[in-house]
Structure formats: C-alpha cells, structure tokens
C-alpha cells in the first residue's frame, strides 16, 4: 500500500500492527494506565467518521473540545477520515471567560463541537446564554454506536486541509493556520529523519494535545513511525513535575521533551532525595523548542540529573512554528548541542561576532541546527527585503513542503506572510516573524521581530533582558518576566513586568527587588529601565502554552488595567544613576525613589 496521508498510515497500522499498543494515557487521579491499540483506534475513529460523514458536509469545521486523553485522539483521526476539518482547542473552564474560544468559532465558522460525554454536558451549561453558540451542534463521541457499515468511500487527498492550528496568540489574536495532509506527511517524515525514530522508539509526553508540538510531535509522529507513546495531562505534570521523569524511568523512554520552562521546573522542584527514584539513562533525545533556548537551562538540567543517567548529548534544541506545521530545523540525534558566546555590544547593531574571553558583556546563543529534506531558510533584512550579509541578524524566511497554506479566510495576511520575495526573485518564502542568524551553517534564534526593543538606535531582545533579570533577586519567579518598550514623548521607554514567587509574598522587600532589577540591566547591558511593575503569581499574561504575551502586557500597562503589588516609574533616575569602576568590577550608584 502506498501511503500519502496520515489516514493511509492509520489504515496500514491497523492491519499490520493491529494488537500493538499505540497510545497509553496515565490518569494520576485513579492511578490507571489506559491503552489504545492501533486496531481499537481505527475502529473508534471509523465510527466517529461515519457519524460525521452522515450528518455534515465535507470540509465542515469540527471544534474538538476534549480534556487530555485518548478520546481526543479518536475524534481527531475520525475527522481526518471523514473529510472534516478538525479544529483542536482547549475546553472552556467553569466560570472562565470564553473570549479565545469565541474568536476561534467566529473565525473558522465551526459547525460542530465534538467532545466527550462529561465535557459536552459542561459546555452546554457554560454557553447556554451565549448566542454565538446557538447554531452549533454539540455532540459527544463517547457513546456513538453504529451498525455494520461499509468502509467510507471517501479518501482525503494530499492537498486537502486536515486541520486548523490556531496560533497561541503570543503576538496578537489567534489565527487559523491551514495544515494540509501533505504538510503533515512531509513534516512527519522530517521529524522521523531528524530524530532517527523507529518502531522501537518509546516516547513520553505531557504536552497539550491541542497545540502543534503536542499534537504533531506526540500524537501524529508516533502513529507515522509506529512506536508507543505514553501521555499524561499538562496539569498532572505541572502539579508534580517529577511525574514526567518517573514515566520516562518506568517506560524506559528514549524520546521526550518540552519548552525551556519544563526543564527549569524539574530542576527547581525535584529534591535531591527524589533523584534516587529516577533512571534517565534510556533518555536519548530531550527536545526543546517553542522559544529561544537557554544554554543555562540545559546545563542546570545536566548538572542535576546527570546523577540519574541523563547524558550531555541528550538535549536537542530545535526550531519551528505552526506555520511550518511543526519542526523546521534540528540536528542529528545524540550530537552534543552547540552554544556560542557573542559580543553583546555588537549584537545591539545586529552584528554576530564571537566574544573575546576577557569580555564581560557576552550573550549566549544555542544552535537550533539545520533544515532537512526540501526545506530552505534565508536570513533577510525585514525592511529592505534583501538577504542579510554573512553573520548578520535578520528575519528568518523559510520554504519547503512543511510550509502550510496560509491563514483561514485571511487572504491579505496570508499574502503578506506566505508570499514574501527576496528582492526581485521569483521564489516565495514564509516570513516567520522570528529573528536569527546563521553561523557555520547552523541557525540561531534571537527573538520575535514584533518583540524587538529598540532604544537609542540599539537593538535588545526581550529574552536576553528577561534572563538577566531573572537571576538578579531570589524573589523573582522563573519564566514570568516581560520586557517591552513604549513610546512617550517620541522616546522609547523600557518597561519590565514580573511576577514574584508565592513563597515570599508575606515578606516582600519591593524596593530591594526593584534595585536588583535595575542593577542587572545596567551592569549587563548598560541599559536603564523606565518602569518596573511587580505582580502577584499567575498575573503575567501568558498563552495557554505558557508563552509570555508581551504585546498584551504592553496594552495592559498602557491601560493601567493589570493589578499590581508595586509599581516603580521614574524618568529622572536615568540621569541620577551611574556605573562606577572598570568593566570587571562595576558598582551601582543611584538613589531609588518611588
């Protein structure tokens, strides 16, 4: 059988590996391990597909609102088999605003909400007074029973849209990325090659299954290759991060990963005594993506969990986005990742120069590897649309089989983002909106174009500033800092918004925190801060996948609409503070007023 789509792969697995376990879901509330074989998956997906095929039209959008679990997987593949366009999203929480869900429904004009029995009942009660939902059919896939049916005569084509991946909204309103069956197949093939996955691979994942990394990396890739994946809910991981590493230990997984914060969380929350429970020697590829990858994160993880068998060659930085289906760059498995130190002063002018050993102002960048297959990336000046010179920072442009169709019903934005040309060249590229550079044939990510902070003609990447601030005071919560700029009187002003740790809420020294924050950027970047806002835990705007929403932070700051513990604003202190001493020993001298 020649397989051209994920549906073809599913049929093949049901025939050739019918009784093998495809997916295991760990339920920590009841301590159960729920299993789904390839044959069971095919049968359940077929039943759902028949129901959808009978009641709705080809190409109708099906909003999948499932809690983490096996039923989502069955419904997702059921949509693909039926020729419906799946729209994965997180189910609404009780007494929570439905703003994001409403925007998705309006944008994609969803016809059906599909969920399990308990969640569909909850959805109905949550939205009974919302007119937007009145024309939607709300169905449960839990108890669908059909008679003996012939196989569907419908077969999806490579160019058909498989699903809409709504972006996380870290830089604006969520947009529906149109992912085709060909995109899925191409990207799955690339991931298999980059990771060297085989049918013997065992994977563990806690990632949200309605986001691209969780859906394509943890649901589709295992089916594509034919290996076993063990899943748990993100909540189970966040409540007790050690559960992730315990599952890797128990199932002897060799593949797992997540964003930066997940590794940091394990380092900070797992005690030395608990290390004896873990054996991470089977773990051969620990991927990390989603945002700029931090060298310190990997080093801290290696230092702590090396005692449990975690190898220095296991970290696997990679890069991608919803618009490229998932992955765009990576490296070969079991190759030690590359980290370089650059001259911080020259980086302000987008010049990539390796820092001298004696330099006190350095910025670390981790390589995200290179492209695979038919893919290509260019570093382009976002203003002139000309390719950048060697060792120069610019916008990352990409092309290849994993680049998706565009944004659902948004031709203007799709044309702007997906049809970019370098100069007068005929080739078209995807503008990723990410900034980076290529050094010795490997890609390095520096940040988002829209998040770039420009002060007095110099460029600063918010991630670099946030990382420096994070280390400045022990009361600052990790991965919960937003750096952004505002315009006042035609001048750019730097704003820092951060959360403090819950454990120190009763003993806060606000001025000490502010002083340390100011000092950190003066010393590392010679950069003054205009405004600092201290927030309670969980108040910093983030997406559902944990990305900081810097633009929303900026809006809330300008509107003064975010509750805060302490706010520091002083336009005069820039003239009052100065650094004394040479580069190797600097002391801060200024008077803090509030």
C-alpha positions as CSV (number, residue, x, y, z in Angstrom):
1,X,0.0,0.0,0.0
2,X,1.4,3.4,-1.0
3,X,0.8,5.8,1.9
4,X,0.3,9.5,1.1
5,X,-1.7,10.8,4.1
6,X,-1.9,10.1,7.8
7,X,-5.2,8.3,7.2
8,X,-3.3,5.9,4.9
9,X,-0.8,5.3,7.7
10,X,-3.6,4.7,10.2
11,X,-5.2,2.0,7.9
12,X,-1.8,0.4,7.5
13,X,-1.1,0.3,11.2
14,X,-4.5,-1.2,11.9
15,X,-3.7,-4.0,9.5
16,X,0.0,-4.7,10.2
17,X,0.2,-3.8,13.9
18,X,-3.4,-4.3,14.9
19,X,-2.8,-5.5,18.5
20,X,0.2,-3.4,19.4
21,X,-0.4,-0.5,21.9
22,X,-0.2,2.8,20.1
23,X,-1.1,5.2,22.9
24,X,-1.1,4.9,26.7
25,X,-2.7,7.6,28.9
26,X,-1.7,7.9,32.6
27,X,-4.5,9.1,34.9
28,X,-3.0,10.1,38.2
29,X,-6.3,10.7,39.9
30,X,-7.2,7.0,39.7
31,X,-3.7,5.6,39.0
32,X,-4.9,4.0,35.8
33,X,-3.0,3.3,32.6
34,X,-5.4,3.4,29.7
35,X,-4.3,1.8,26.5
36,X,-5.4,2.1,22.9
37,X,-4.2,-0.4,20.2
38,X,-3.9,0.5,16.5
39,X,-7.0,-1.6,15.7
40,X,-9.0,-0.1,18.5
41,X,-8.0,3.4,17.3
42,X,-9.0,2.6,13.7
43,X,-12.4,1.2,14.8
44,X,-13.2,4.1,17.1
45,X,-12.1,6.7,14.5
46,X,-14.2,4.9,11.8
47,X,-17.3,5.1,14.0
48,X,-16.8,8.8,14.6
49,X,-16.1,9.3,10.9
50,X,-19.3,7.6,9.8
51,X,-21.3,9.7,12.2
52,X,-19.8,13.0,10.9
53,X,-20.0,11.9,7.2
54,X,-23.7,11.2,7.5
55,X,-24.7,14.4,9.2
56,X,-22.4,17.1,7.9
57,X,-20.7,18.3,4.7
58,X,-17.1,17.7,3.6
59,X,-14.9,20.4,4.8
60,X,-17.1,21.5,7.7
61,X,-15.1,22.6,10.7
62,X,-15.3,20.4,13.8
63,X,-14.2,22.1,17.0
64,X,-12.6,19.5,19.2
65,X,-13.0,20.4,22.9
66,X,-11.6,17.4,24.8
67,X,-9.7,17.2,28.0
68,X,-6.4,15.4,27.6
69,X,-6.9,11.7,26.9
70,X,-7.5,9.0,24.3
71,X,-10.9,10.2,23.2
72,X,-9.4,13.3,21.6
73,X,-7.1,11.1,19.6
74,X,-10.0,9.0,18.3
75,X,-12.0,12.1,17.4
76,X,-9.1,13.8,15.6
77,X,-8.4,10.9,13.4
78,X,-12.2,10.5,12.9
79,X,-12.4,14.0,11.5
80,X,-9.5,13.3,9.1
81,X,-11.1,10.1,7.9
82,X,-14.5,11.8,7.3
83,X,-13.0,14.8,5.3
84,X,-13.9,17.3,8.1
85,X,-11.5,20.0,9.1
86,X,-10.6,19.4,12.7
87,X,-10.1,22.5,15.0
88,X,-8.4,21.4,18.2
89,X,-8.9,23.8,21.2
90,X,-8.9,23.6,25.0
91,X,-12.3,23.1,26.5
92,X,-13.7,26.0,28.4
93,X,-13.2,26.1,32.2
94,X,-16.1,26.7,34.5
95,X,-16.6,30.4,35.3
96,X,-13.8,31.4,32.9
97,X,-14.2,33.8,30.0
98,X,-14.8,32.3,26.6
99,X,-13.0,35.1,24.6
100,X,-10.5,32.9,22.9
101,X,-13.0,30.2,22.1
102,X,-15.5,32.7,20.7
103,X,-12.8,34.3,18.4
104,X,-11.9,30.8,17.1
105,X,-15.6,29.9,16.4
106,X,-16.2,33.2,14.6
107,X,-13.0,32.9,12.6
108,X,-13.5,29.3,11.4
109,X,-17.3,29.3,11.3
110,X,-17.4,26.0,13.2
111,X,-20.5,23.8,12.6
112,X,-19.9,21.2,15.3
113,X,-18.5,21.0,18.8
114,X,-17.3,17.4,19.4
115,X,-16.3,16.3,22.9
116,X,-16.8,13.5,25.4
117,X,-19.9,12.9,27.5
118,X,-18.9,14.9,30.6
119,X,-17.3,17.8,28.9
120,X,-20.1,18.3,26.3
121,X,-22.6,18.5,29.2
122,X,-20.4,21.1,30.9
123,X,-20.0,23.0,27.6
124,X,-23.8,23.2,27.2
125,X,-24.2,24.6,30.7
126,X,-21.4,27.1,30.2
127,X,-22.7,28.5,26.9
128,X,-26.5,28.2,27.2
129,X,-26.8,32.0,27.4
130,X,-24.3,32.7,24.6
131,X,-26.0,33.4,21.3
132,X,-22.8,32.7,19.4
133,X,-23.1,29.0,20.2
134,X,-26.8,28.6,19.4
135,X,-26.3,27.3,15.9
136,X,-23.6,24.9,16.8
137,X,-24.3,21.2,17.1
138,X,-22.8,20.0,20.4
139,X,-22.1,16.2,20.2
140,X,-20.5,13.6,22.4
141,X,-18.3,10.9,20.8
142,X,-18.3,8.8,24.0
143,X,-21.3,6.6,23.3
144,X,-21.6,6.7,19.5
145,X,-22.8,3.3,18.2
146,X,-23.4,2.4,14.6
147,X,-24.4,-0.7,12.8
148,X,-22.2,-2.6,10.5
149,X,-21.1,-0.1,8.0
150,X,-19.1,-0.4,4.8
151,X,-15.8,1.4,4.7
152,X,-16.1,5.0,3.8
153,X,-15.8,5.6,0.1
154,X,-14.2,9.0,0.9
155,X,-10.4,9.2,0.9
156,X,-8.7,12.5,1.8
157,X,-6.3,13.9,-0.8
158,X,-2.9,15.3,-0.1
159,X,-3.9,18.9,-0.8
160,X,-7.0,18.8,1.4
161,X,-6.9,20.8,4.7
162,X,-6.5,18.3,7.5
163,X,-7.0,20.7,10.4
164,X,-6.7,24.4,11.5
165,X,-4.0,25.0,14.1
166,X,-4.8,28.2,15.9
167,X,-1.7,30.1,16.9
168,X,-1.2,30.7,20.6
169,X,-1.8,34.4,20.3
170,X,1.5,35.5,21.9
171,X,1.8,38.4,19.4
172,X,-1.9,39.1,18.6
173,X,-5.3,37.5,18.1
174,X,-5.2,33.7,17.3
175,X,-5.1,32.9,13.6
176,X,-6.1,29.6,12.0
177,X,-3.2,28.0,10.2
178,X,-4.4,25.7,7.4
179,X,-2.4,22.5,7.6
180,X,-2.8,20.1,4.7
181,X,-2.4,16.3,4.6
182,X,0.7,16.8,2.5
183,X,2.1,19.2,5.2
184,X,1.5,16.6,7.9
185,X,3.2,13.8,5.9
186,X,6.2,16.0,4.9
187,X,6.8,17.3,8.4
188,X,6.3,13.8,10.0
189,X,8.9,12.5,7.6
190,X,11.3,15.3,8.5
191,X,10.9,14.7,12.3
192,X,11.4,10.9,11.8
193,X,14.7,11.6,9.9
194,X,15.9,14.3,12.3
195,X,15.1,12.3,15.5
196,X,16.1,8.9,13.9
197,X,12.8,7.4,15.2
198,X,12.0,3.8,14.7
199,X,9.2,1.3,15.7
200,X,11.4,0.6,18.8
201,X,11.2,4.2,20.0
202,X,9.3,4.8,23.2
203,X,8.1,8.3,23.9
204,X,6.7,10.1,27.0
205,X,4.8,13.4,26.6
206,X,2.8,15.8,28.9
207,X,2.4,18.4,26.2
208,X,-1.0,19.9,25.4
209,X,-2.5,17.9,22.6
210,X,-4.4,20.8,21.1
211,X,-1.1,22.6,20.3
212,X,1.3,21.9,17.4
213,X,4.1,20.4,19.5
214,X,1.8,18.1,21.4
215,X,-0.5,17.2,18.5
216,X,2.1,16.6,15.7
217,X,5.1,15.7,17.8
218,X,3.3,13.4,20.4
219,X,0.2,12.2,18.6
220,X,0.9,12.1,14.8
221,X,4.6,11.3,14.8
222,X,4.2,8.1,16.9
223,X,1.5,6.8,14.5
224,X,3.5,7.8,11.5
225,X,6.5,5.8,12.6
226,X,4.6,3.1,14.5
227,X,6.0,3.4,18.1
228,X,4.5,3.5,21.5
229,X,3.8,6.9,23.3
230,X,2.9,7.4,26.9
231,X,0.8,10.5,27.5
232,X,-0.2,12.5,30.6
233,X,-2.1,15.7,31.0
234,X,-0.2,19.0,31.4
235,X,-1.9,19.6,34.7
236,X,-0.5,16.3,36.1
237,X,3.0,17.4,35.1
238,X,2.6,21.0,36.5
239,X,1.2,19.7,39.8
240,X,4.1,17.3,40.3
241,X,6.9,17.7,37.7
242,X,8.6,14.5,38.8
243,X,5.8,12.6,37.2
244,X,7.3,13.3,33.8
245,X,10.7,11.9,34.8
246,X,9.1,9.0,36.7
247,X,7.2,8.0,33.5
248,X,10.5,8.1,31.5
249,X,12.0,5.9,34.1
250,X,9.2,3.4,34.2
251,X,8.7,3.0,30.5
252,X,12.4,3.3,29.6
253,X,11.5,6.1,27.2
254,X,14.2,7.3,24.9
255,X,12.3,10.3,23.5
256,X,10.6,13.2,25.3
257,X,10.8,17.0,25.6
258,X,9.1,20.4,26.1
259,X,9.8,24.1,26.3
260,X,12.5,25.7,28.4
261,X,10.3,26.2,31.5
262,X,9.6,22.4,31.8
263,X,13.3,21.7,32.3
264,X,13.7,24.6,34.7
265,X,10.7,23.4,36.7
266,X,12.1,20.0,37.2
267,X,15.4,21.5,38.4
268,X,13.7,23.8,40.9
269,X,11.0,21.4,42.2
270,X,12.6,18.0,42.4
271,X,14.6,17.4,45.6
272,X,17.9,15.7,45.9
273,X,16.3,12.9,47.8
274,X,13.9,12.2,45.0
275,X,16.7,11.7,42.5
276,X,17.2,8.1,43.7
277,X,13.8,7.2,42.2
278,X,14.9,8.2,38.7
279,X,16.8,6.4,36.0
280,X,17.1,8.6,32.9
281,X,19.8,6.5,31.2
282,X,17.3,5.4,28.5
283,X,16.5,9.0,27.5
284,X,18.5,9.7,24.3
285,X,16.7,12.8,22.9
286,X,15.3,15.6,25.0
287,X,13.9,18.1,22.5
288,X,13.3,21.7,23.4
289,X,11.6,24.4,21.3
290,X,8.8,27.0,21.3
291,X,11.0,30.0,22.2
292,X,14.7,31.0,22.4
293,X,16.5,28.1,24.0
294,X,18.6,28.9,27.1
295,X,22.1,27.4,27.5
296,X,21.8,27.7,31.3
297,X,18.6,25.6,31.3
298,X,20.3,22.7,29.6
299,X,23.4,23.0,31.8
300,X,21.4,23.1,35.0
301,X,19.4,20.1,34.0
302,X,22.5,18.1,33.0
303,X,24.2,19.0,36.3
304,X,21.3,17.9,38.4
305,X,20.0,14.8,36.5
306,X,23.4,13.6,35.3
307,X,23.4,11.7,38.6
308,X,20.3,9.8,37.2
309,X,22.0,8.9,33.9
310,X,21.0,11.9,31.9
311,X,23.7,12.4,29.2
312,X,25.2,15.7,28.0
313,X,24.4,14.6,24.4
314,X,20.7,14.2,25.1
315,X,19.5,17.8,24.9
316,X,18.1,18.5,21.4
317,X,17.3,22.2,20.6
318,X,15.1,22.6,17.6
319,X,13.0,25.3,15.9
320,X,9.7,25.5,14.2
321,X,6.2,27.0,14.3
322,X,2.6,26.3,13.4
323,X,3.1,28.0,10.0
324,X,5.8,25.3,9.2
325,X,3.4,22.6,10.5
326,X,5.8,22.0,13.5
327,X,9.5,21.4,13.0
328,X,11.8,23.4,10.7
329,X,15.4,22.8,12.0
330,X,17.2,20.4,14.2
331,X,20.3,18.2,14.3
332,X,21.2,14.6,14.2
333,X,20.4,12.5,17.3
334,X,23.0,12.1,20.0
335,X,25.1,15.1,18.9
336,X,26.1,17.5,21.6
337,X,24.3,20.8,21.1
338,X,26.3,23.9,20.2
339,X,26.5,27.0,22.3
340,X,28.3,30.2,21.3
341,X,29.1,33.4,23.2
342,X,28.7,36.7,21.2
343,X,29.9,40.2,21.8
344,X,26.8,41.9,23.4
345,X,27.7,45.4,22.2
346,X,27.9,44.4,18.6
347,X,24.7,42.4,18.8
348,X,22.9,45.7,19.5
349,X,23.7,46.5,15.9
350,X,22.8,43.0,14.6
351,X,26.4,42.0,14.1
352,X,27.4,38.4,15.0
353,X,30.9,38.4,16.5
354,X,32.3,35.8,18.8
355,X,33.1,37.4,22.2
356,X,36.7,37.6,23.5
357,X,37.5,35.5,26.5
358,X,38.2,38.7,28.5
359,X,34.9,40.3,27.6
360,X,32.4,40.9,30.4
361,X,29.5,41.6,28.1
362,X,28.5,38.3,26.4
363,X,25.3,36.8,25.1
364,X,24.9,33.1,24.9
365,X,23.0,31.5,21.9
366,X,22.2,27.9,21.4
367,X,22.1,26.4,17.9
368,X,18.8,25.1,16.6
369,X,20.5,23.0,13.9
370,X,19.8,23.0,10.2
371,X,16.9,22.2,7.8
372,X,16.1,18.7,6.4
373,X,14.7,17.5,3.1
374,X,13.4,20.0,0.6
375,X,13.4,22.9,3.1
376,X,15.4,26.1,2.9
377,X,15.9,29.1,5.2
378,X,17.3,32.6,4.5
379,X,18.2,35.4,6.8
380,X,16.6,38.6,5.4
381,X,16.5,42.2,6.3
382,X,12.8,42.7,7.2
383,X,12.8,46.3,6.0
384,X,14.7,46.1,2.7
385,X,13.7,42.5,1.8
386,X,17.3,41.8,0.8
387,X,19.3,38.8,2.1
388,X,21.5,39.7,5.0
389,X,25.2,39.6,4.9
390,X,27.1,36.7,6.5
391,X,27.0,36.8,10.3
392,X,24.2,39.4,10.5
393,X,20.9,39.1,12.3
394,X,17.7,39.3,10.3
395,X,14.3,37.8,9.9
396,X,14.1,34.0,9.2
397,X,12.4,33.2,5.9
398,X,11.5,29.6,5.0
399,X,10.2,27.5,2.2
400,X,9.6,23.8,1.7
401,X,6.9,21.1,1.9
402,X,6.1,21.7,5.6
403,X,5.2,25.4,5.0
404,X,1.4,25.5,5.4
405,X,-1.2,27.0,3.0
406,X,-1.9,30.2,4.9
407,X,-4.4,31.6,7.4
408,X,-8.0,30.6,7.2
409,X,-10.1,33.2,5.4
410,X,-7.4,35.9,5.8
411,X,-6.1,36.3,2.2
412,X,-4.5,39.7,3.0
413,X,-2.4,38.5,5.9
414,X,-1.6,35.2,4.1
415,X,-0.2,37.1,1.1
416,X,1.9,39.3,3.4
417,X,3.3,36.4,5.4
418,X,3.4,33.5,2.9
419,X,4.3,35.2,-0.4
420,X,7.5,37.1,0.5
421,X,10.2,37.6,-2.1
422,X,13.8,38.4,-1.7
423,X,14.4,41.4,-4.0
424,X,13.2,40.5,-7.4
425,X,13.5,36.7,-7.1
426,X,10.6,34.6,-8.2
427,X,10.8,32.1,-5.3
428,X,8.3,32.8,-2.5
429,X,9.0,32.4,1.2
430,X,7.2,32.3,4.5
431,X,8.1,35.2,6.8
432,X,8.4,33.6,10.2
433,X,8.4,36.8,12.2
434,X,11.4,35.4,14.1
435,X,14.8,37.0,14.2
436,X,18.0,35.0,14.0
437,X,21.3,34.3,12.2
438,X,23.2,31.5,10.6
439,X,26.7,30.8,11.9
440,X,28.8,28.0,10.5
441,X,25.6,26.6,8.7
442,X,23.5,26.4,11.8
443,X,20.5,28.5,12.8
444,X,20.4,30.6,16.0
445,X,17.2,32.2,17.2
446,X,17.4,35.6,18.8
447,X,13.7,36.6,19.3
448,X,10.5,37.8,17.7
449,X,10.6,40.7,15.3
450,X,7.5,42.3,16.9
451,X,9.0,42.0,20.3
452,X,12.3,43.6,19.4
453,X,13.1,46.5,21.7
454,X,14.9,49.5,20.0
455,X,16.3,52.1,22.3
456,X,18.6,54.9,21.0
457,X,19.2,53.0,17.8
458,X,20.3,49.9,19.5
459,X,18.5,46.5,19.4
460,X,17.7,44.5,22.5
461,X,16.0,41.1,22.6
462,X,13.5,40.8,25.4
463,X,14.5,37.2,26.2
464,X,18.1,38.3,26.9
465,X,16.9,41.1,29.2
466,X,14.4,38.8,31.0
467,X,17.1,36.1,31.6
468,X,19.4,38.7,33.2
469,X,16.7,40.0,35.4
470,X,15.6,36.5,36.5
471,X,18.9,35.9,38.2
472,X,19.0,39.3,40.0
473,X,16.8,38.5,43.0
474,X,15.6,35.3,44.6
475,X,12.1,36.5,44.9
476,X,11.5,36.7,41.2
477,X,9.5,33.9,39.6
478,X,11.3,32.0,36.8
479,X,9.9,32.3,33.3
480,X,7.5,35.1,34.4
481,X,9.1,38.3,33.2
482,X,8.1,40.5,30.3
483,X,10.4,43.2,28.8
484,X,8.9,45.6,26.3
485,X,9.0,49.2,25.2
486,X,6.5,52.0,25.0
487,X,6.6,55.4,23.2
488,X,6.3,58.5,25.4
489,X,7.1,62.0,24.1
490,X,8.6,60.4,20.9
491,X,11.1,58.5,23.1
492,X,11.3,54.7,23.6
493,X,11.0,53.7,27.3
494,X,11.8,50.3,28.7
495,X,9.2,48.5,30.9
496,X,9.8,45.4,33.0
497,X,6.8,43.5,34.3
498,X,7.4,40.5,36.5
499,X,5.9,38.1,39.0
500,X,7.2,37.4,42.5
501,X,7.2,33.9,44.0
502,X,4.3,32.8,46.1
503,X,6.6,31.7,48.9
504,X,7.9,35.2,49.5
505,X,4.5,37.1,49.3
506,X,4.4,37.7,53.1
507,X,7.9,39.0,53.3
508,X,8.5,41.2,50.2
509,X,11.0,43.9,50.0
510,X,9.8,45.7,46.9
511,X,12.5,48.3,46.7
512,X,15.2,45.7,47.1
513,X,13.8,43.8,44.1
514,X,13.5,46.9,42.0
515,X,17.1,47.9,42.8
516,X,18.4,44.5,41.8
517,X,16.4,44.5,38.6
518,X,17.7,48.0,37.6
519,X,21.3,47.0,38.6
520,X,21.2,43.8,36.5
521,X,20.5,45.6,33.2
522,X,22.8,48.4,33.9
523,X,25.7,46.0,34.5
524,X,25.0,43.5,31.7
525,X,23.7,45.9,29.1
526,X,24.3,49.4,30.3
527,X,20.6,49.9,29.8
528,X,18.3,51.9,32.1
529,X,14.8,50.9,33.0
530,X,11.9,53.4,33.0
531,X,9.2,51.4,34.6
532,X,9.0,48.2,36.7
533,X,5.8,46.5,37.7
534,X,5.7,43.7,40.4
535,X,2.8,41.3,40.1
536,X,1.4,38.5,42.2
537,X,1.9,34.9,41.0
538,X,-0.1,33.9,37.8
539,X,-0.9,37.5,36.9
540,X,1.5,38.0,34.0
541,X,-0.4,37.5,30.7
542,X,0.6,34.2,29.0
543,X,-0.8,32.0,26.3
544,X,-2.3,28.6,27.2
545,X,1.0,27.0,26.2
546,X,3.0,29.2,28.6
547,X,4.4,31.8,26.2
548,X,4.6,35.4,27.5
549,X,2.2,37.7,25.8
550,X,4.4,40.8,25.6
551,X,2.1,42.8,23.4
552,X,-0.8,42.1,25.8
553,X,1.5,43.1,28.7
554,X,2.2,46.4,26.9
555,X,-1.5,47.0,26.3
556,X,-2.4,46.3,30.0
557,X,0.4,48.6,31.1
558,X,-0.7,51.5,29.0
559,X,-4.3,51.0,30.1
560,X,-3.2,50.5,33.7
561,X,-5.6,47.5,33.8
562,X,-3.4,44.9,35.5
563,X,-3.5,44.5,39.3
564,X,0.0,45.0,40.7
565,X,1.8,44.8,44.1
566,X,4.2,47.6,43.4
567,X,4.9,50.0,40.5
568,X,8.1,51.9,40.0
569,X,8.3,54.8,37.5
570,X,11.0,57.4,37.5
571,X,12.0,59.2,34.4
572,X,14.7,61.1,36.4
573,X,16.7,58.2,37.7
574,X,18.4,57.7,34.3
575,X,20.3,60.9,35.0
576,X,20.8,60.2,38.6
577,X,22.3,56.6,38.3
578,X,25.7,55.7,37.0
579,X,28.2,52.9,37.0
580,X,31.4,53.3,38.8
581,X,34.6,51.2,38.3
582,X,36.0,49.3,35.3
583,X,34.3,46.5,33.3
584,X,35.5,43.8,35.6
585,X,34.1,45.4,38.8
586,X,31.2,47.7,38.5
587,X,29.2,49.2,41.3
588,X,25.8,50.9,41.1
589,X,25.4,54.3,42.5
590,X,21.9,55.9,42.5
591,X,19.1,56.9,44.8
592,X,15.9,54.9,44.5
593,X,12.8,56.9,44.9
594,X,9.2,55.8,44.4
